[in-house]
Amino acid sequence: MQQKEPFIINRLKSVGYAFKGMLILIKTESSIKLQVFIAIIVTIAGFYFEISTIEWIIQIAMIGLVMSVEGVNTAIEYIADFIHPDHHPKIGLIKDISAGAVFIAAVVASIIGLIIYIPKIF
């Protein structure tokens, strides 16, 4: 019988795998690279315009939401391509719906960004 790893060791390994996945996303996916660039820009803007604590929380949450949904979208695309490498209408539908989820998160994040920054710019 195989002995289970201690909880802490198991959790540390899980965090390591998650960190590796994040780095793979950032290194290989152009959409995540763009989102990291936008995140840096709005973070700089946050410091420049001295946004409030609540605005920081919302901004960070939106950055995390968009990047997380993009990561899930990428995973769905990889799984779909692995299962059915050739073009298939159902796989295309699945990928479109997944991309649509990213689009919704990005639009909401953009609207929130406008709500935060338009009054500070004008």
MDTraj code that builds the backbone (N, CA, C; nanometers):
import mdtraj as md
import numpy as np

residues = "MET GLN GLN LYS GLU PRO PHE ILE ILE ASN ARG LEU LYS SER VAL GLY TYR ALA PHE LYS GLY MET LEU ILE LEU ILE LYS THR GLU SER SER ILE LYS LEU GLN VAL PHE ILE ALA ILE ILE VAL THR ILE ALA GLY PHE TYR PHE GLU ILE SER THR ILE GLU TRP ILE ILE GLN ILE ALA MET ILE GLY LEU VAL MET SER VAL GLU GLY VAL ASN THR ALA ILE GLU TYR ILE ALA ASP PHE ILE HIS PRO ASP HIS HIS PRO LYS ILE GLY LEU ILE LYS ASP ILE SER ALA GLY ALA VAL PHE ILE ALA ALA VAL VAL ALA SER ILE ILE GLY LEU ILE ILE TYR ILE PRO LYS ILE PHE".split()
xyz = np.array([
    [0.0844, -0.1188, 0.0000],
    [0.0000, 0.0000, 0.0000],
    [0.0888, 0.1250, 0.0000],
    [0.0551, 0.2184, -0.0891],
    [0.1344, 0.3410, -0.1019],
    [0.0946, 0.4397, 0.0082],
    [0.1976, 0.4979, 0.0704],
    [0.1740, 0.5932, 0.1781],
    [0.1418, 0.7303, 0.1175],
    [0.0403, 0.7986, 0.1756],
    [0.0025, 0.9312, 0.1288],
    [0.1062, 1.0329, 0.1733],
    [0.1245, 1.1342, 0.0882],
    [0.2148, 1.2437, 0.1246],
    [0.1503, 1.3272, 0.2343],
    [0.2338, 1.3878, 0.3187],
    [0.1777, 1.4788, 0.4180],
    [0.1035, 1.5935, 0.3497],
    [0.0021, 1.6467, 0.4156],
    [-0.0837, 1.7515, 0.3611],
    [-0.0032, 1.8705, 0.3097],
    [0.0920, 1.9179, 0.3890],
    [0.1703, 2.0369, 0.3514],
    [0.2504, 2.0098, 0.2236],
    [0.3132, 1.8947, 0.2143],
    [0.3908, 1.8588, 0.0953],
    [0.2989, 1.8550, -0.0268],
    [0.1834, 1.7935, -0.0105],
    [0.0863, 1.7844, -0.1193],
    [0.0412, 1.9230, -0.1638],
    [0.0143, 2.0123, -0.0714],
    [-0.0296, 2.1494, -0.1030],
    [0.0821, 2.2267, -0.1727],
    [0.2051, 2.2120, -0.1262],
    [0.3176, 2.2810, -0.1884],
    [0.3369, 2.2345, -0.3326],
    [0.3213, 2.1060, -0.3558],
    [0.3313, 2.0542, -0.4927],
    [0.2209, 2.1135, -0.5802],
    [0.0997, 2.1209, -0.5255],
    [-0.0129, 2.1774, -0.6002],
    [0.0123, 2.3227, -0.6378],
    [0.0659, 2.3997, -0.5440],
    [0.0981, 2.5393, -0.5715],
    [0.2063, 2.5470, -0.6794],
    [0.3029, 2.4583, -0.6732],
    [0.4079, 2.4539, -0.7745],
    [0.3525, 2.4262, -0.9131],
    [0.2594, 2.3305, -0.9235],
    [0.1971, 2.3006, -1.0518],
    [0.1164, 2.4200, -1.1027],
    [0.0448, 2.4862, -1.0122],
    [-0.0349, 2.6031, -1.0503],
    [0.0551, 2.7166, -1.0994],
    [0.1654, 2.7381, -1.0298],
    [0.2613, 2.8432, -1.0699],
    [0.3194, 2.8106, -1.2077],
    [0.3529, 2.6830, -1.2292],
    [0.4047, 2.6386, -1.3588],
    [0.3014, 2.6654, -1.4680],
    [0.1752, 2.6352, -1.4415],
    [0.0689, 2.6594, -1.5383],
    [0.0540, 2.8064, -1.5701],
    [0.0645, 2.8923, -1.4684],
    [0.0560, 3.0363, -1.4893],
    [0.1703, 3.0836, -1.5788],
    [0.2905, 3.0357, -1.5527],
    [0.4055, 3.0750, -1.6346],
    [0.3902, 3.0275, -1.7789],
    [0.3393, 2.9068, -1.7972],
    [0.3155, 2.8558, -1.9325],
    [0.2165, 2.9464, -2.0054],
    [0.1089, 2.9842, -1.9367],
    [0.0104, 3.0745, -1.9969],
    [0.0756, 3.2053, -2.0405],
    [0.1507, 3.2661, -1.9501],
    [0.2112, 3.3964, -1.9783],
    [0.3138, 3.3863, -2.0911],
    [0.3891, 3.2779, -2.0950],
    [0.4936, 3.2626, -2.1968],
    [0.4384, 3.2271, -2.3346],
    [0.3263, 3.1548, -2.3395],
    [0.2824, 3.0979, -2.4670],
    [0.1566, 3.1600, -2.5263],
    [0.0761, 3.2269, -2.4478],
    [-0.0527, 3.2758, -2.4978],
    [-0.0506, 3.4264, -2.5187],
    [-0.0694, 3.4687, -2.6435],
    [-0.0644, 3.6117, -2.6747],
    [-0.1758, 3.6900, -2.6055],
    [-0.2920, 3.6286, -2.5875],
    [-0.4019, 3.6995, -2.5210],
    [-0.3674, 3.7278, -2.3744],
    [-0.3017, 3.6354, -2.3078],
    [-0.2604, 3.6582, -2.1688],
    [-0.1508, 3.7642, -2.1646],
    [-0.0599, 3.7621, -2.2606],
    [0.0450, 3.8655, -2.2655],
    [-0.0185, 4.0037, -2.2758],
    [-0.1207, 4.0170, -2.3612],
    [-0.1917, 4.1444, -2.3745],
    [-0.2592, 4.1817, -2.2426],
    [-0.3204, 4.0842, -2.1778],
    [-0.3894, 4.1114, -2.0515],
    [-0.2911, 4.1490, -1.9406],
    [-0.1740, 4.0883, -1.9391],
    [-0.0705, 4.1269, -1.8417],
    [-0.0272, 4.2711, -1.8684],
    [-0.0098, 4.3060, -1.9958],
    [0.0269, 4.4435, -2.0320],
    [-0.0807, 4.5422, -1.9851],
    [-0.2069, 4.5103, -2.0117],
    [-0.3173, 4.5971, -1.9672],
    [-0.3203, 4.6057, -1.8151],
    [-0.2974, 4.4941, -1.7468],
    [-0.2958, 4.4927, -1.6001],
    [-0.1864, 4.5853, -1.5469],
    [-0.0709, 4.5848, -1.6113],
    [0.0389, 4.6732, -1.5695],
    [0.0001, 4.8190, -1.5903],
    [-0.0607, 4.8490, -1.7053],
    [-0.1023, 4.9866, -1.7355],
    [-0.2047, 5.0367, -1.6330],
    [-0.3083, 4.9557, -1.6047],
    [-0.4105, 5.0034, -1.5099],
    [-0.3565, 5.0074, -1.3671],
    [-0.2577, 4.9241, -1.3371],
    [-0.1950, 4.9319, -1.2051],
    [-0.1168, 5.0623, -1.1917],
    [-0.0420, 5.0979, -1.2953],
    [0.0292, 5.2262, -1.2951],
    [-0.0714, 5.3409, -1.2844],
    [-0.1810, 5.3310, -1.3610],
    [-0.2856, 5.4337, -1.3551],
    [-0.3452, 5.4424, -1.2151],
    [-0.3617, 5.3293, -1.1499],
    [-0.4158, 5.3280, -1.0139],
    [-0.3286, 5.4068, -0.9180],
    [-0.1971, 5.3901, -0.9292],
    [-0.1058, 5.4672, -0.8448],
    [-0.1073, 5.6148, -0.8835],
    [-0.1070, 5.6421, -1.0135],
    [-0.1037, 5.7808, -1.0603],
    [-0.2281, 5.8573, -1.0148],
    [-0.3458, 5.7960, -1.0283],
    [-0.4707, 5.8633, -0.9932],
    [-0.5110, 5.8414, -0.8475],
    [-0.4279, 5.7709, -0.7729],
    [-0.4521, 5.7452, -0.6310],
    [-0.5942, 5.6940, -0.6057],
    [-0.6264, 5.5830, -0.6716],
    [-0.7600, 5.5260, -0.6552],
    [-0.7788, 5.4762, -0.5111],
    [-0.9035, 5.4672, -0.4704],
    [-0.9358, 5.4286, -0.3328],
    [-0.9106, 5.2794, -0.3101],
    [-0.9154, 5.2398, -0.1841],
    [-0.8971, 5.0984, -0.1494],
    [-1.0026, 5.0118, -0.2170],
    [-1.1272, 5.0562, -0.2153],
    [-1.2352, 4.9792, -0.2796],
    [-1.2097, 4.9696, -0.4304],
    [-1.1665, 5.0796, -0.4914],
    [-1.1356, 5.0759, -0.6343],
    [-1.0210, 4.9802, -0.6641],
    [-0.9195, 4.9768, -0.5757],
    [-0.8088, 4.8813, -0.5916],
    [-0.8609, 4.7378, -0.5844],
    [-0.9455, 4.7126, -0.4867],
    [-0.9990, 4.5768, -0.4696],
    [-1.0754, 4.5338, -0.5947],
    [-1.1596, 4.6241, -0.6446],
    [-1.2385, 4.5922, -0.7635],
    [-1.1477, 4.5744, -0.8850],
    [-1.0502, 4.6625, -0.9001],
    [-0.9585, 4.6541, -1.0140],
    [-0.8796, 4.5235, -1.0114],
    [-0.8256, 4.4884, -0.8973],
    [-0.7487, 4.3637, -0.8848],
    [-0.8384, 4.2424, -0.9087],
    [-0.9612, 4.2488, -0.8566],
    [-1.0554, 4.1380, -0.8779],
    [-1.0865, 4.1203, -1.0261],
    [-1.1038, 4.2308, -1.0970],
    [-1.1333, 4.2230, -1.2409],
    [-1.0136, 4.1702, -1.3200],
    [-0.8936, 4.2141, -1.2840],
    [-0.7731, 4.1616, -1.3490],
    [-0.7660, 4.0103, -1.3271],
    [-0.7858, 3.9684, -1.2039],
    [-0.7828, 3.8248, -1.1719],
    [-0.8915, 3.7472, -1.2435],
    [-1.0112, 3.8054, -1.2507],
    [-1.1226, 3.7378, -1.3173],
    [-1.0930, 3.7175, -1.4653],
    [-1.0539, 3.8240, -1.5340],
    [-1.0289, 3.8135, -1.6783],
    [-0.9160, 3.7144, -1.7064],
    [-0.8082, 3.7233, -1.6316],
    [-0.6952, 3.6336, -1.6566],
    [-0.7292, 3.4890, -1.6214],
    [-0.8076, 3.4696, -1.5172],
    [-0.8493, 3.3334, -1.4804],
    [-0.9400, 3.2724, -1.5855],
    [-1.0382, 3.3493, -1.6313],
    [-1.1293, 3.2981, -1.7339],
    [-1.0517, 3.2708, -1.8634],
    [-0.9546, 3.3555, -1.8944],
    [-0.8705, 3.3318, -2.0125],
    [-0.7919, 3.2018, -1.9966],
    [-0.7429, 3.1746, -1.8776],
    [-0.6722, 3.0490, -1.8528],
    [-0.7626, 2.9285, -1.8710],
    [-0.8848, 2.9374, -1.8205],
    [-0.9812, 2.8280, -1.8382],
    [-1.0152, 2.8126, -1.9866],
    [-1.0329, 2.9244, -2.0566],
    [-1.0596, 2.9204, -2.2004],
    [-0.9465, 2.8489, -2.2746],
    [-0.8245, 2.8829, -2.2410],
    [-0.7093, 2.8200, -2.3053],
    [-0.7080, 2.6698, -2.2779],
    [-0.7362, 2.6310, -2.1542],
    [-0.7398, 2.4880, -2.1200],
    [-0.8494, 2.4165, -2.1990],
    [-0.9654, 2.4796, -2.2115],
    [-1.0753, 2.4193, -2.2883],
    [-1.0343, 2.4031, -2.4345],
    [-0.9679, 2.5040, -2.4908],
    [-0.9230, 2.4944, -2.6294],
    [-0.8225, 2.3808, -2.6469],
    [-0.7277, 2.3674, -2.5528],
    [-0.6302, 2.2581, -2.5615],
    [-0.6981, 2.1214, -2.5525],
    [-0.7925, 2.1087, -2.4609],
    [-0.8642, 1.9813, -2.4471],
    [-0.9431, 1.9507, -2.5738],
    [-1.0125, 2.0521, -2.6258],
    [-1.0928, 2.0322, -2.7470],
    [-1.0045, 1.9907, -2.8642],
    [-0.8904, 2.0572, -2.8799],
    [-0.7988, 2.0225, -2.9893],
    [-0.7386, 1.8832, -2.9706],
    [-0.7153, 1.8446, -2.8465],
    [-0.6614, 1.7111, -2.8183],
    [-0.7649, 1.6031, -2.8509],
    [-0.8882, 1.6273, -2.8120],
    [-0.9943, 1.5287, -2.8347],
    [-1.0281, 1.5167, -2.9821],
    [-1.0331, 1.6316, -3.0505],
    [-1.0724, 1.6300, -3.1916],
    [-0.9865, 1.7304, -3.2676],
    [-0.8660, 1.6888, -3.3135],
    [-0.7731, 1.7818, -3.3789],
    [-0.8259, 1.8426, -3.5098],
    [-0.9108, 1.7693, -3.5794],
    [-0.9666, 1.8207, -3.7043],
    [-1.0820, 1.9160, -3.6728],
    [-1.1145, 1.9996, -3.7716],
    [-1.2266, 2.0917, -3.7522],
    [-1.3560, 2.0126, -3.7352],
    [-1.4314, 2.0506, -3.6346],
    [-1.5616, 1.9887, -3.6110],
    [-1.6560, 2.0969, -3.5609],
    [-1.7779, 2.1033, -3.6124],
    [-1.8701, 2.2106, -3.5721],
    [-1.8972, 2.2159, -3.4214],
    [-1.9096, 2.1013, -3.3563],
    [-1.9370, 2.1002, -3.2113],
    [-1.8165, 2.1516, -3.1326],
    [-1.6960, 2.1134, -3.1742],
    [-1.5741, 2.1626, -3.1081],
    [-1.5650, 2.3142, -3.1285],
    [-1.5963, 2.3592, -3.2507],
    [-1.5967, 2.5028, -3.2786],
    [-1.6946, 2.5764, -3.1890],
    [-1.8126, 2.5196, -3.1690],
    [-1.9137, 2.5797, -3.0810],
    [-1.8626, 2.5887, -2.9376],
    [-1.8026, 2.4805, -2.8897],
    [-1.7471, 2.4785, -2.7537],
    [-1.6412, 2.5878, -2.7383],
    [-1.5530, 2.5985, -2.8359],
    [-1.4461, 2.6996, -2.8296],
    [-1.5026, 2.8413, -2.8378],
    [-1.6060, 2.8605, -2.9204],
    [-1.6692, 2.9924, -2.9306],
    [-1.7354, 3.0329, -2.7981],
    [-1.8033, 2.9392, -2.7361],
    [-1.8694, 2.9687, -2.6080],
    [-1.7653, 3.0024, -2.5023],
    [-1.6567, 2.9269, -2.5002],
    [-1.5489, 2.9522, -2.4048],
    [-1.4877, 3.0909, -2.4275],
    [-1.4636, 3.1256, -2.5531],
    [-1.4111, 3.2588, -2.5851],
    [-1.5123, 3.3667, -2.5486],
    [-1.6406, 3.3362, -2.5649],
    [-1.7456, 3.4307, -2.5266],
    [-1.7424, 3.4629, -2.3786],
    [-1.7099, 3.3645, -2.2965],
    [-1.6990, 3.3879, -2.1521],
    [-1.5868, 3.4866, -2.1216],
    [-1.4750, 3.4735, -2.1924],
    [-1.3643, 3.5677, -2.1754],
    [-1.4086, 3.7073, -2.2195],
    [-1.4798, 3.7137, -2.3310],
    [-1.5272, 3.8415, -2.3827],
    [-1.6180, 3.9116, -2.2814],
    [-1.7102, 3.8364, -2.2215],
    [-1.7997, 3.8942, -2.1205],
    [-1.7190, 3.9510, -2.0041],
    [-1.6232, 3.8733, -1.9532],
    [-1.5408, 3.9193, -1.8405],
    [-1.4621, 4.0437, -1.8797],
    [-1.4077, 4.0465, -2.0004],
    [-1.3284, 4.1615, -2.0461],
    [-1.4151, 4.2858, -2.0625],
    [-1.5357, 4.2700, -2.1152],
    [-1.6259, 4.3849, -2.1317],
    [-1.6646, 4.4410, -1.9954],
    [-1.7011, 4.3535, -1.9024],
    [-1.7371, 4.3994, -1.7681],
    [-1.6184, 4.4700, -1.7024],
    [-1.4990, 4.4118, -1.7141],
    [-1.3789, 4.4737, -1.6569],
    [-1.3530, 4.6100, -1.7200],
    [-1.3734, 4.6208, -1.8504],
    [-1.3520, 4.7487, -1.9191],
    [-1.4515, 4.8544, -1.8716],
    [-1.5774, 4.8151, -1.8566],
    [-1.6795, 4.9088, -1.8079],
    [-1.6437, 4.9562, -1.6680],
    [-1.6016, 4.8632, -1.5821],
    [-1.5613, 4.9005, -1.4462],
    [-1.4413, 4.9941, -1.4509],
    [-1.3458, 4.9656, -1.5388],
    [-1.2303, 5.0537, -1.5548],
    [-1.2727, 5.1942, -1.5953],
    [-1.3666, 5.2030, -1.6867],
    [-1.4166, 5.3347, -1.7284],
    [-1.4867, 5.4060, -1.6128],
    [-1.5648, 5.3328, -1.5360],
    [-1.6337, 5.3924, -1.4206],
    [-1.5315, 5.4469, -1.3206],
    [-1.4218, 5.3757, -1.3007],
    [-1.3192, 5.4205, -1.2052],
    [-1.2412, 5.5390, -1.2601],
    [-1.1988, 5.5322, -1.3874],
    [-1.1013, 5.6294, -1.4373],
    [-1.1581, 5.7521, -1.5093],
    [-1.2742, 5.7410, -1.5716],
    [-1.3272, 5.8588, -1.6434],
    [-1.3434, 5.9802, -1.5502],
    [-1.4016, 5.9639, -1.4299],
    [-1.4132, 6.0815, -1.3417],
    [-1.2763, 6.1382, -1.2982],
    [-1.1761, 6.0544, -1.2928],
    [-1.0433, 6.1010, -1.2498],
    [-0.9710, 6.1715, -1.3639],
    [-0.9982, 6.1288, -1.4886],
    [-0.9315, 6.1900, -1.6042],
    [-0.9965, 6.3228, -1.6381],
    [-1.1300, 6.3311, -1.6266],
    [-1.1999, 6.4534, -1.6673],
    [-1.2408, 6.5320, -1.5475],
])
top = md.Topology()
chain = top.add_chain()
for i, resn in enumerate(residues, 1):
    res = top.add_residue(resn, chain, resSeq=i)
    for name in ("N", "CA", "C"):
        top.add_atom(name, md.element.get_by_symbol(name[0]), res)
traj = md.Trajectory(xyz[None], top)
